[in-house]
Each structure stands twice: as C-alpha cells, then as structure tokens.
C-alpha cells in the first residue's frame, strides 16, 4: 500500500485535529507537548494573557519564541488555535505584526474569535494579528508576498506534510534578506518504513511524517538557507503499546532549529564577536543555539557561517563583529580538543543527559558534556 497522497493526508490531519482531538491531553504521545527548556519570564507572563480556549486547543511542540522581536513581522506556519501568535503579538508590540496560517478550518475559527479579546487585553488600539485558512506549501495562494516577513516560525507542523521542501521553499520566499525561520518539529533517527508512513494515527501524532534528521540539512541547502543551527532537543515517548510495536527500533526527537536567509554578499570568513547585552530578557547572556552562547562583553570566536548570520540578520545591531578569529573557530570546531559542532539532535540528547562539567567557559559551544 502506497504512502497516502498529500490531499488524503491533509484531510485526515484536519479530521484528527479538528474533530477527534478536543484538548492536548487527548494525544497518545508527547510529540506535541514536549519542550526542551523552561520558558523565559517574558514568555511566561505573555502566556498568562492568552485565552484559556486557545491554550487548551494548542498542539505544538518545543519552544518557538525567538529573541529580538520588537516591531518584527512574523508568520506562523500551522498556527492552530493561535497560542504562539498571541504570545508573539505581545512581544513584537503594537507596531509589529503576526500572521497565522493553518489548514484546519476549525482551529482557525478558534483563533479568529478571540482577536478582540486579546487586543483589549494587550491594550492595543487595533489588531496586530491576522489568521488565514490555507496551506503552508502554497503561501502564495493565501496572498503572502515575497520578502514580506522578518521571521517565520513553525511548531510541530512541517511533519504533517509529505512535501517538506515545498514548505521550506515558501518560507524562504516570504522571508526578507537576513530573515530567520525558527521552528520546532519531530525528527526520526532513520528513514521511516512504509508501515509507519501510512499509519493514520501516527500521522496525527506527528510521527509518520517525521523527517530523517540528516535530510533536513540536505533540503535546506537545496532551498538556499544557511546550514541549520540546532537549538534544543527533547526525547519523545510513546504511551501506547500498539504504536510502540509499529514503530519498532526507530527513535524520535522533538528538536528546534533556526535557519537564516543569508544574502550572498554577506558570506565572509570567521571572526570575533562581542554581544552588547541589548536584547530584552537576555541582557547577561544569549543562548543562540547548542553551539554558541554569547555573554555580554565577552569576545567569542565564531566560524564563517555564524559571522554571516549575525552580520546580516536582525541581530547585527546587538553585536560588534570583527574579521579574523582563532584557528579553532576557522575550522568550525567548538572547543579545545577539536570537537565538531553539534548537528545531530540525538547526539545532543545524549550529551544533555551525560554528567560532567560544562565545556568552553567562554561560551563558544554547547551543553554540559560536549568536551
């Protein structure tokens, strides 16, 4: 039996999320409720202002609230009931704008009916959010123009489409030069069997459409993004014996990545950067990803990829960037001992769980146990 076609998957997912699931507790796995790190205070405070129905009907995974958001234009792919949109609405401020798009009409209706409630709650004179019914593989059909957003986010939905490349291509198209795609999703330790890929419940649970993690790197390169920056990873557990039997020895992880649309002219060599501490909520330290943590006022060697990202993105004003770096950074290594950058989310899980002292006290690499 062949893998279901896109239209069939869309319909089954809409039925699963629009009819069968009434709240997040109805899920059979933790794929859509996993978060790898605690929410920052600003996000926790913003969440308290979101309507309880919006929160109850939310099925995302991980944390998709990046830093440095004031006045940004943000697009949320697969916005569902709108929880992340209403969080971001507060963080971008009244002069910013958030668009949410989702293929499940029932979820979009939940999001739309609470716009006035939230604008009143936030004290905004006019809405800075909008919600569209449409498909993330075809953003043009919803009227979304080229280079119209600073940031694209996505929370556990790209796995729900069989055409991941189309989604990333559309995200790349609508991003401004220097823009970022910041997203959480489910990844597999291997390419999935046909049995898994045609299982209806596993599609709804975000597992049957999970991408083999290595394939993300090849797809993003084809689309034109900079290499993915792995931010966090959390294990996924299966709480259903029947589903465990179908999955077999395949493992799944919830991981957050950030991709950047780096203009061609911005690509340079390695360098040294100093963070000025100007990002609200991250004044002392900015944990950019699993490989780079920037502390206020400290000099950090970065490779060419990170130098280009910081130079061309909305983070440029927050860093003093100088050309030239140590041999270690030039080789793309993270610390003494020539350790490679962490790219594999399953490797990151193992290192997060391993006891041992934190490495690289200057903050040029990742979590405890990497050296």
N, C-alpha and C positions, 0 to 999 in steps of 0.2 A: 504494500500500500504506500503510495507516494505521500510526501510531506504535504500538508494542506496548503492550498494556494493563499495568496495574500487576502483576497476577498473573504474566503472562508475563515481565516484566522481573525480578521477584523471583526466579523460578525460574532464569532464565538467569544472573543475577548469582550466585546461590548455587552453580550448577554451575561458573561461571568461577572463583570464589574458593575453593570447597570442593573442586573436583576438578582443574581444569586447572592452576591456579597452585599450585606447591609451595613457592616461595620468591619474594622480592621481585624477584630477578634475572630471573624469567620474564616480567615486564611488558614491553610493547612501547613504552611512552612513559615519561617521567619524571614524569608527573602525580601519581603516588602515592609518590614518594620525594623530592620537592623540599622544601627548607627555605630560608626567606629569610634567616635569620640564625643564628649559631652558638648552640649550646645553652649555657645558663648552667652554671656549675660544679656547682651542686647537682643539676641535672637530669642532667648527665653522670655524676656519681657514682651517682645513683639508677639510671641505666640499666645500670650495671655489675652491679647486683644482680638484674637480670631474667633469667630462664631463657633460654638460647640458642634453644630451640624457639619460644618466644613471640616473640622478636625476629625470627627467620627467617621466621615466618608473618605478619608485620605489613606492611600495605599502605597506611598512612596518608600524608598529605602535610602539609607545613608543620609548625608548632610549635603545639601546643595545650596548653601548660602555662602558665596564667596565674600571676599573683603573688598573695601574701597568702592562703595556702591553709590554714593551720593550723586543725584541727578542723572544716573545712568538709565539707558533704555534697555530693558531686559525682556527676553522671550522665553517662556516656559513651555517646553515641548511635553505634551501629555500632562497638562496641568491638573487633570482630575477635578476634584471639588474645589480647588483653588487655594489650598492651605499655603503652599510656598509663595504663591502670587501675593496673598495678603500679608505675609511676612515681609516680602521684598518691597511691597508698596510702602511700608513704614520706613524701610532702610534706604530707599532711593530718595525719599522725601517727596513733597508735593510737586516739585519741578521735574522729577523723574517719571518714568512710565513703565508699566509692566503689562505685557500681553500674554495671555494664557491660551493655548490651543489644545483641544482634545477631541478624539474621535467618538467618545462615548457621550451621546446627547444628554443622557440623564445626569451625568457628572457635571457637564457644562451648565445645565439648568440650576443645579445646586449652587455652583459658583456665582452665577449671574444674580440670583435672587437676593444675595447678601451684599451687593455692591453698596447700596445706600447705607446699610447698617455700618459697614466698615469705614466709609468716608466720613460719616458722622462721628464714629468712634475715634478716628485719627485727627479730626478737626480740619479736614480738607474742604476747600470751597467747591472743588469739582473732582470727579473721579480721575485717578491716575492709573486705573486698571481697566482692562477690557478682556472679554473671554470670547473665543471663536470656536465654532464646531468645524473641525477639519482634520486633515491628516498631515503628520509631520514629514512624510515623504513627499508631500506636494504643497509646500507652503505658499507657492505662487498662486494656487487656486484660491487660497484664503486672502489674497491681496497683499502679501508681505513682500516688500520691495528689496532689491539688492542693497547691501551695505546700510541697513537701517537700524541695526541693534549693536549695542556695546557688548552685551553678554547674552549667551544662550545657555539656559540650564535645562536639565532633564533629570527626572528622578524615577528610576526603575521602570522605564517605558520603552527604551530602544529595543530591549529584548522581545517586545511584543510585536515587532515587525520582522518579516523574513528578509527585508531589504535594508540592512544596516547602512550600506554605503550610500543609498539614496538619502537617508536621514542626515548623515554627516555632510553630504554634498549640499543639501539645502541649508543646513546650519552654517556652513562655510559661506554660502552665497549671501545670506542675510546679515552676516557679521560685517562690521566696519573693519578696515585695516587696523590691526593691533587688537582686535576683539578676541574675546575668550568664550570657549564652550566649557562649562563646568558641570559635570554630570556624574551621577551615581548609577550603577547598573549591576546586573548579575553576570558573572563570567564563569566559564567552565574550565576544568583542568585538562580537558581533551575535547576533540570534536565529538558532537553528540550522535548517538545511534539513531537509526530511523525510528525505532520503537519509542524513544524519548521524544523525538521531534514531531511525532504525530499524535501525542497524548494530549487530549483536550484539557484535562485538569492541570497538567504540568505547564501548558501554555498560560493558563490563567494565573498560575502560581509563579510565573516569571522564570521558569526553569527550562522549558522545552525550547525557548528561543534564545537561550543564553549563548553568547559568543565565546568561542575558544579565545582565551586572553591574548595569545600571540597574534591572532588575526586582527585585533584592534590596531596593532602597530602597523601592519601592512596596509590596512584600509585607510587609516589617517594619512599615511604617506602618499597614497594614490590621490586622495582628495586634495591635499595641499597644506594640511595642518602641520605645525611643528610636532616633533615626537611627543607622545603623551607624557604628562607628568603625573605619576602615581601619587595620590594624596593619602588615602586611607584604605584599609581593608578590614572586613569583618567576616567571620565564618557564617555559613548558612546551615541551619539544622533542619532536618525533615522530621516532622512529628507524625508521620503517617506510615505504617508498616508496608502497606501496599505500594506506596510511591517509592519507598526505600528499595523494595525489590526490583522495581522497574529501572531505577537509576543505577544500581549496581555499584561499581567502584569509581564512578565519576564523582568528582567533588565540585562544589560550587562556592563562590565567594561574592560578597557584596563589596564593590570597590568604587572609589571616587577618583576620577581623573580630571585633569584640566588640559585643554588643547588651546593653542593660540594661532590666530591668523597673522603670522609674521610677514610683513611686506618684504619682498625680495631684497630691497636695498638696505634693510636693517640687519641682515646677516653679517656678523663680524666675527672676530676671534674671541678667545677667552678674555676675561677681565677681572677687575676687583670692584666690589660694590659696597656701599655703606648705606644702611637703612636709616632714615631720618626720624622714624617713630611717629610719622604723621597720620597713620591710619587709625581711625577711631575704634577703640576696643582692642587694638593690637599695638599700643604705643611702645611697650617694652620689647615685644618680640612678635615677629610674623612667621608663623609656621607655614611656609609656602607649599611644601609637599613633603614626601617621605625622605627626600634627599637634601633639601635646603631649608634651613631655619635661619632667619636673619634677626639679629639682636640690635637694638638701637645703638648706633655709633660704632659698631664693630666692623672691621674690614673682613670681607668674605670673598674668597676666590670662587669664581663661577666659570663654568665652561661656556663655549660659544653659544650653545642653544639657550642657556639661561640668560646670558648677556643680551641676546637679541630679543628675548621675550620681555625682559624688564625695560629695555630701551624703547620698544615700540608700543607697549601696552599702556593702560591707564595707570600702571604702577610707576611709570617713568619719573613723575614728579616726586615720588617718595624715596628715590634712591640717587646717590651720587655714583655715577658709573664711570670707571676709568679703564682704558685699554691696558692689556697686559696682565698676566697672572702667573702663579707658580706653575712648575712643570706638572704637578699633580692635577691641578684644575684643567690645564691644557689637554691632558689625556682623558678628561672626563671621569676621573676617579674621585671617590668621596673622601678618602682619608688615608692616613699613613697605613701602608700595607697594601696599597693599590687595590682597594675594594671597588668593585664596579657599582654604578648606580643601581638602585633597586627599581626594577621594572615589573617583576613578576608579583602579582598580588598574593599568590600563595606563599611565596618566599617571605613577603612582608608579614603575613600572618605568623609564620614560624618565628621570625625574629622578634615580633612583638610579644610572643609567648615565652621566648627564651630569657632566662635570668642572666644578669650581667650588668656591668656599668655602662652608662651611656657613652657613645663614642663621639669623637670630634667635638671637644668642648667649645670650639669656635663656632659651631653651628653649621658646618658645611655639609652635613649629611643627616641620615635618618634616625630611626628609633633605637632604643637600647638593644645591644646585642649584635650590631652590624659589623663590628670590628673584632 
